[in-house]
Amino acid sequence: MELDKIEDNRLKLGKANQIVFAETLERLAANDKAIVVVTSDSRGSGKLVPFGEKYPQQIVEVGIAEQNLVGVSAGLASAGKKTFAVSPACFLSARALEQIKNDVAYSNNPVVLVGISAGVSYGALGTTHHSLHDFAALRAINNITIIAPADNFETEQVVLNAVNFGSPLYIRLGKKNMPSLNEENKNFEIGKGRIVKEGNDLTIIATGETVYPAWLAAQKLEDQDGLRAKVVSMHTIKPLDIRLLDELGEEGKPILTVEEHMVHGGLGEACASYLLQNGFNNPFSLIGIPDEYTVTGSQLEIFNHYGISGEGIYAKCKKMLLPTQ
């Protein structure tokens, strides 16, 4: 089984989450003139060219000036506009961090910050264009919700919720076409993990575009080893679904987290901290990008190198379940 291909019609390949975001927002803007998009020379990469052509009075271009992007967005939100600030995640969450902290979060302006081409989506452009710090940086700021949708369904639902969310929100999106991970589970709620595959031998908690390789690993465990792994899309990084973590902790089964982020300060450490502080002792491990100079390559090549592929996650699961083999 080639773990990075759609096979056996088990999953239906969709669009890039960035495209679904733009299409959903365009649909909503037709009947809501309060929706405004602010971009930093990023309407093309954000798939917002059609939005701008259709609603030229509802899009603001500030150029390559991310701090201005967030400041302008905060001002528009304070005046009652439903403001979406769209920029590459690597720049939005670093260059404009002070504005996010003060103008958005501290001032409680309900800006929807949209980090596009997130994680290692920019691939060979290298570390300067990778956003492996955004979860860690934004988790340390009070009054901001952080979401990384796994597939097209979750992305659409995030946008539908974001329009009237009423408080600061960060949405992390990637460039790769994503499959529908569970056509039967159409439940989505911000702050609640979504189970995309049932199992009772081990739980894989993943977020964003890493949920797909986690699903592939779980499928291989089932096909080849008769082991069933539960796969959770923890789309909301902050606040975590602590009720679900309590349930997983009480089950006592091994837990593996997977993320397209530095191992420091992201999903894995958040889950580990909660479980440890609340007395759970499940075998626990995490997969992410280690603290080193990141290798250069495509997103898939980087995933494969660091074990974020279906094969890498499968091997890690086998080691956790059968440590003597």
Buried (B, 14 or more C-beta within 10 A) or exposed (E): EEBEEBEEEEBEEBBBBBBBBBBBBBBBBEEEEBBBBBBBBBBEBBBBEEBBEEBEEBBBBBEEBBBBBBBBBBBBBBEEBBBBBBBBBBBBBBBBBEBBBBBBBBBEBBBBBBBBBBBBBBBEBBEEBBBBBBBBBBBEBEEBBBBBBBBBBBBBBBBBBBBEBEBBBBBBBBBBEBBBBBEEBEEBEBBBBBBBBEBEBBBBBBBBBBBBBBBBBBBBBBEEBEBBBBBBBBBBBBEBBBEBBBEBBEBEBBBBBBBBBBBBBBBBBBBBEBBEEEEBEBEBBBBBBEEEEBBBBBBBBBBBBBBBBBBBBBBBBBBBBEEEE
